[in-house]
Amino acid sequence: MQVAVGAVTQQVTVAGAAATLQTQQTNVHTTISNYAIQNLPLNVYHNFQSVELLSPGVASLSGITGSYPNSLADTPDRSFSINSNGLPVHINTSRVDGATDVFLRLPDHMVIVPPAAAVEEVNVQKGLTAGAATDVITKSGTNQLHGSLYGYHTDATLDAQNALVHTANGKTPHNIQNNDGVAIGGPIVKNKVFFFGNWDGFFQRQSAADINLIPHTDMRNGDFSSYLGAPLSNADGSAAMVCQSGTDTTTQLRQGMIFDPTTGNTATGQGRGAFQGNIIPPARA
């Protein structure tokens, strides 16, 4: 009996079903793994909340505009101010290993931001609070000794420079930022007791520069006569008149006019007289 080779067949089955209604819990959550935190780009302060913004409905202007809700001295990792589904920032809550981590005076940010190297998992939940409830789980030791050494460097080399800012030696201001640290974990008693530690430091060196207007020589001498503007009128079209300081005469009110603070009502400023010629006397300049 001869057996013939069977034909090759292929079958594709497509099945679809309606989403099952969630009846066990009322929240919607997004879990962010340690792999994502370690491999996705973070901000210059290496804050894990940069990745938290991947959650649906979560947004923050802190990493974009630099308007962090706290000072660098308060939390070196610069906590973000986060909006969830368009709701105010102060109705969120954050927990680290089950403990509430909220700055009571400024409830829109965390008082302690765990370094990214110490974060194992982040869970952003909605439904447990009016805003977002963020649960952070930090790393723990294992039966194997593990560690990491890291250093992140940022400077102003690639930043846009203000063409009007130059130091005395012709060099532009610098801004050097370094985030360095070390993390290590392992067993104390295998299968029973473990340890994990993380040291994280942020260092910034900068030469700040400000742009301010320097008054012209005539201004420094009290002469503002060149800066008088157009005459001003009352609502009915008549000239608006004011007293002149030190005289019994009046003059029409003009833009840029300077008034003597020692005249008129010192509490309300009503009735103050204008300096003659818009020039402050040399003895008072």
C-alpha positions in Angstrom: 0.0 0.0 0.0 1.4 3.4 -1.0 0.7 6.4 1.2 0.6 9.8 -0.6 2.0 13.0 0.8 -0.8 15.1 2.2 -1.4 18.7 1.0 -0.2 21.6 3.1 -3.0 23.7 4.5 -3.1 26.9 6.4 -5.9 28.2 8.5 -6.4 31.7 10.0 -9.0 32.2 12.7 -10.1 35.7 13.6 -12.1 36.1 16.8 -13.5 39.2 18.4 -15.4 39.8 21.6 -16.7 42.8 23.5 -14.5 44.2 26.3 -15.4 42.7 29.6 -16.9 45.2 32.0 -14.6 45.8 34.9 -16.5 45.1 38.1 -13.8 44.3 40.6 -12.3 47.8 41.0 -13.2 51.3 39.9 -9.8 52.7 39.0 -7.8 52.9 35.8 -4.1 52.5 36.2 -0.9 52.7 34.2 2.2 50.7 35.4 5.6 52.0 34.4 8.4 49.5 34.8 12.0 49.9 36.0 13.1 49.1 32.4 11.1 52.1 31.1 12.5 54.4 33.8 16.1 53.4 33.1 15.9 53.5 29.3 13.6 56.3 28.4 14.9 59.9 28.4 14.4 61.8 31.6 14.8 65.6 32.3 18.1 67.2 33.3 17.4 66.4 37.0 16.8 62.8 36.2 13.3 62.8 37.7 11.3 59.6 37.2 8.2 61.7 36.8 9.3 62.5 33.3 8.1 59.0 32.4 5.0 59.3 34.5 3.8 61.7 31.8 3.3 58.7 29.5 0.1 57.9 31.4 -3.1 58.8 29.5 -4.4 62.2 30.6 -1.3 63.2 32.6 0.5 66.4 31.7 2.9 68.8 33.2 4.4 72.2 32.2 7.3 71.8 34.7 9.6 69.9 32.3 8.8 72.2 29.4 8.8 75.7 30.8 11.0 75.0 33.8 8.3 76.3 36.2 9.0 73.7 38.9 6.9 74.2 42.0 9.8 73.9 44.4 13.3 75.2 44.8 16.4 73.1 44.0 17.3 73.1 47.7 14.0 71.6 48.7 14.1 68.6 46.3 17.2 68.3 44.1 15.3 66.1 41.7 12.8 68.9 41.2 9.3 67.5 41.6 6.9 68.1 38.8 3.6 69.9 39.1 1.2 67.4 37.4 -2.3 67.8 36.0 -4.5 64.7 35.6 -7.4 64.9 33.1 -7.3 68.7 33.3 -7.9 68.8 37.0 -6.0 71.1 39.4 -2.5 70.0 40.5 -3.2 70.1 44.3 -5.7 67.3 44.3 -3.2 64.5 43.4 -1.6 62.2 45.9 1.7 60.4 45.9 3.0 57.5 47.9 6.4 55.9 48.2 6.4 52.3 49.4 2.9 53.0 50.9 3.8 56.1 52.8 2.3 59.4 51.7 4.8 61.7 50.1 3.2 65.1 49.7 4.6 68.5 50.7 1.9 69.9 53.0 2.8 73.5 52.4 2.9 73.0 48.6 0.6 69.9 48.0 1.2 70.1 44.2 4.5 68.2 44.5 6.4 65.5 46.3 8.5 66.5 49.3 11.0 63.7 48.5 11.6 62.5 44.9 13.3 59.0 44.9 16.2 58.9 42.5 15.4 57.1 39.3 18.1 54.5 40.1 16.1 53.5 43.2 12.7 53.2 41.6 11.5 49.7 40.8 8.0 50.5 39.5 5.5 53.4 39.2 1.8 52.9 39.2 -0.4 55.9 38.2 -4.1 55.3 39.2 -7.2 57.2 38.6 -10.4 56.7 40.5 -8.8 56.5 44.0 -8.7 60.3 44.2 -10.1 63.2 42.2 -6.7 63.6 40.5 -4.0 61.0 40.0 -2.8 58.7 42.7 0.9 57.8 42.1 2.4 54.8 43.9 6.2 54.4 43.8 7.8 51.2 44.7 11.5 51.4 45.4 14.1 48.6 44.8 15.0 46.0 47.3 18.0 43.7 47.5 18.1 40.2 46.1 20.1 37.0 46.7 22.6 38.4 44.2 24.8 41.4 44.8 24.0 44.1 42.3 25.1 47.7 41.9 25.3 50.6 39.5 27.4 53.7 39.2 26.1 56.6 37.1 26.9 60.1 36.1 25.0 62.5 33.9 26.6 65.7 32.6 24.8 68.7 31.1 26.2 72.1 30.2 25.3 75.2 28.2 27.5 74.3 25.2 24.4 73.5 23.0 22.1 76.0 24.6 20.9 79.1 22.8 22.9 82.1 24.1 21.6 85.6 24.5 23.6 87.8 22.2 23.3 90.7 24.7 25.0 88.8 27.6 28.8 88.8 27.7 31.1 88.7 30.7 34.0 91.0 31.1 36.4 88.6 29.5 34.2 88.1 26.5 33.0 84.6 27.5 29.3 83.7 27.7 27.9 82.5 31.1 28.2 78.8 31.7 25.8 76.4 33.4 27.2 73.0 34.2 25.0 70.4 35.8 26.0 67.0 37.0 23.8 64.2 38.5 26.1 61.5 40.0 25.3 58.5 42.2 25.8 54.9 43.1 23.2 52.2 43.9 23.9 48.8 45.5 21.8 45.9 46.9 22.3 42.4 48.0 21.6 39.8 50.7 22.2 40.0 54.4 20.7 36.6 55.0 19.9 34.8 51.8 16.2 34.2 51.1 15.4 36.2 54.3 16.9 39.6 54.8 18.2 42.0 52.1 19.5 45.5 51.8 19.5 48.2 49.1 21.0 51.7 49.2 21.3 54.6 46.8 23.3 57.8 47.1 22.4 60.5 44.6 23.9 64.0 44.2 23.1 66.9 42.0 25.7 69.6 41.4 25.3 72.8 39.5 28.0 75.5 38.7 26.9 78.6 36.9 27.9 82.2 36.2 24.5 83.9 36.2 24.0 87.0 34.1 21.2 89.6 34.1 20.1 92.2 31.6 19.1 95.5 33.2 18.6 98.9 31.8 21.2 101.5 32.9 19.7 105.0 33.2 21.1 107.7 30.9 23.3 110.4 32.4 20.5 113.0 32.3 18.2 110.6 34.2 20.9 110.0 36.8 21.1 113.8 37.2 17.4 114.1 37.7 16.7 115.6 34.3 13.6 113.9 32.7 12.6 116.8 30.5 13.5 114.9 27.3 11.0 112.1 28.3 7.8 114.2 28.5 5.1 112.8 26.3 1.9 114.0 24.7 -0.4 116.3 26.7 -3.4 114.6 28.4 -7.0 115.8 28.5 -10.1 115.2 30.6 -13.0 113.1 29.4 -14.8 116.2 28.1 -11.8 117.2 26.0 -10.6 120.0 28.2 -6.9 120.1 29.2 -6.0 118.2 32.4 -4.2 120.6 34.7 -1.9 119.9 37.6 0.0 122.0 40.1 3.6 122.7 39.8 5.8 121.9 42.8 7.0 125.0 44.7 4.8 127.5 42.8 1.2 128.6 42.7 0.9 127.9 38.9 -0.6 125.0 37.0 0.5 123.2 33.9 -1.1 120.6 31.6 -0.6 117.0 32.5 1.7 115.1 30.2 2.8 111.5 29.8 6.0 110.8 31.6 5.6 113.6 34.1 7.3 113.3 37.5 5.6 114.4 40.7 7.1 115.7 44.0 6.3 113.0 46.6 6.5 115.6 49.4 3.5 117.5 48.1 -0.2 116.8 48.3 -1.7 114.0 50.3 1.2 111.7 51.2 -1.2 108.8 51.9 -3.2 108.9 48.7 -1.0 111.0 46.4 -3.9 113.3 45.6 -2.9 116.9 44.8 0.8 116.2 44.3 2.6 118.8 42.3 4.8 118.1 39.2 8.4 119.1 39.2 9.0 122.2 37.1 10.3 121.3 33.6 10.2 117.6 34.7 13.5 118.1 36.4 14.2 117.0 40.0 16.2 119.7 41.9 19.9 118.8 42.2 19.6 118.8 46.0 17.0 116.1 45.9 18.2 114.1 42.9 
